[in-house]
Each structure stands twice: as structure tokens, then as C-alpha cells.
Amino acid sequence: MQISPGSQVTLHFSLRLADGLLVESSFDDHPLTFRLGDGTLDHGLELALYGLRAQERQTLTLMPGQAFGQRDETAVQRLPRADFPADMVLETGQIIAFSGADGETVPGAVVALGDDQVTVDFNHPLAGREIVFEVEILAVENPAAEQD
């Protein structure tokens, strides 16, 4: 059975930057089980899985923008320091959870601190980066097969 839209997939994966730096891996931990399209994986990573079958292993290099989107400079915003709690200690590189307009939690990375402003980057940390995506497919269940 091969991976197609709506498949439930169990896999091990790793994400590395082009220079080999490991970003995330499940190979030394529990495998990940999810249904394609449920938002667990970035859409670009899901597309790389289509057509694979259980027991297959593959390593793909995804070019900037194929996974996690392109960097958007408008997502880097300068916010008034007064918008943060007075007792909050801010540091460059710190990740802070913000409330988006729709009530969703949105992470932002502090990239610069000024006396009156804090510059926050709301881009995904892997946006615009070349990603090496390694997967080992352990199991595939397709919706049509589950109904039989």
C-alpha cells in the first residue's frame, strides 16, 4: 500500500540543515503516526511522502521554500517594549508565544532588543532553508482500505 492523500502513516524521520546540523529526529525515539493533511507535518514534507510504501527509506533534499515556506520579511516586526510585561526578561534568541488575531498561539523569536522596541521574527525557524528530510516508512493505512 502506498502513501496517498488521507493515508495514516507511521514513520521515523529526521530533519537536517544542508550543513548536516540535526534539527529534529524520531529515529532514537518513538515513531510518529499521523494522517496526511492533519497538519502534523508541513505540507512540503507531506508531498515528499506520496508514493512511498511501508519498509521504504528515503532521503530527500528540499530546496528553500519547498518546506516551511519562504522567509517573509514582513513577518519580522518591531513591537513597543511597553507591550511586554515589565518584569519579563527579554533576550535575543528567546522564543515567545503570542496570541494571533484569530486567537491561535503564534511563536516569535526575539532577534533584536532596543530601549523602546523589541524586534520579533514570526517566520518559521526553517523557512527559506534547504532541508534534508530522511524518512523510514513503518506502516501505511489508506482510508479506502480501512472501509473494506
Sequence and secondary structure as in RCSB ss.txt:
>XXXX:A:sequence
MQISPGSQVTLHFSLRLADGLLVESSFDDHPLTFRLGDGTLDHGLELALYGLRAQERQTLTLMPGQAFGQRDETA
VQRLPRADFPADMVLETGQIIAFSGADGETVPGAVVALGDDQVTVDFNHPLAGREIVFEVEILAVENPAAEQD
>XXXX:A:secstr
 B  TT EEEEEEEEEETT  EEEE TTS  EEEETTSSSS HHHHHHHTT BTT EEEEEE BTTBS    GGG
EEEEEGGGS TT    TT EEEEE TTS EEEEEEEEE SSEEEEE S TTTT  EEEEEEEEEEE HHHHH 
